Amino acid sequence: MIGGTSTNVTLETDGPKLNLYLNSEEFKSGDEVNESPLLIAKISDINGINRVGSGIGHDLLLTIDQDPNQSIVVNDYFDAMANTYTDGIVKYKLSELENGKHTLTFKAWDLLNNSSSQTIDFQVTKGLTPNIFSIYNYPNPVKTGTSIIVSHDRPETILNTTVEIFDLSGRKIWSFTQANADDISWNLVGNDGIKVKSGIYLYRVSINTIDSDFLKKIF
């Protein structure tokens, strides 16, 4: 049967719950960011999230500095969480912004036509040095090879990344440089082509963008 009206509908007037971040979930409103940060918007609603803009003006919308000319519909950047219709996430890399203070407002709707919005403040600093939150290698202890995992605040950004391995005497055993901080692996062979001996080794990770200083951390 098609048509009719459900008698079990519960009236609900709350819009979706929003959590907004720039570059990482470590972000707090007012923090410094680079000139093209990544918006991360987590959205949740028990009645589902309107991701297709059904209804006039019911799009997922971000606005920079409260300026209608800087409003962007981001429906196509929404990804639902696995096995649920109530939670999803939007990731959208902003265009380059001028140095200084800015605001970002994000608005979303649920499937019962309730909306909510949230505004965050941020400070754009061109050439801002990237931040490393954590580094670890897996597996550890190492038998045949290991991967070095770097958690940082510059997703979807080209990073010059250098990894250096040292023995406990401070002698450099191996070094490697690539244009991102992902999928860094070491097969336990040094720069001399010889597999290293069993023991404890230190590694140093350095990252920077094209126009920033290096940040180095040793583990």
HELIX and SHEET records of a PDB file:
HELIX    1   1 PRO A   68  GLN A   70  5                                   3    
HELIX    2   2 ASN A   75  TYR A   77  5                                   3    
SHEET    1   A 4 LYS A  17  LEU A  22  0                                        
SHEET    2   A 4 LEU A  38  SER A  44 -1                                        
SHEET    3   A 4 ASP A  87  LYS A  93 -1                                        
SHEET    4   A 4 PHE A  78  ALA A  80 -1                                        
SHEET    1   B 5 GLU A  32  VAL A  33  0                                        
SHEET    2   B 5 SER A 115  VAL A 124  1                                        
SHEET    3   B 5 GLY A 100  TRP A 109 -1                                        
SHEET    4   B 5 LEU A  61  ILE A  64 -1                                        
SHEET    5   B 5 SER A  71  VAL A  73 -1                                        
SHEET    1   C 3 ILE A 132  TYR A 138  0                                        
SHEET    2   C 3 THR A 146  HIS A 152 -1                                        
SHEET    3   C 3 ILE A 184  TRP A 186 -1                                        
SHEET    1   D 4 LYS A 172  GLN A 178  0                                        
SHEET    2   D 4 ASN A 160  ASP A 167 -1                                        
SHEET    3   D 4 TYR A 201  ASN A 208 -1                                        
SHEET    4   D 4 LEU A 215  ILE A 218 -1                                        
END                                                                             
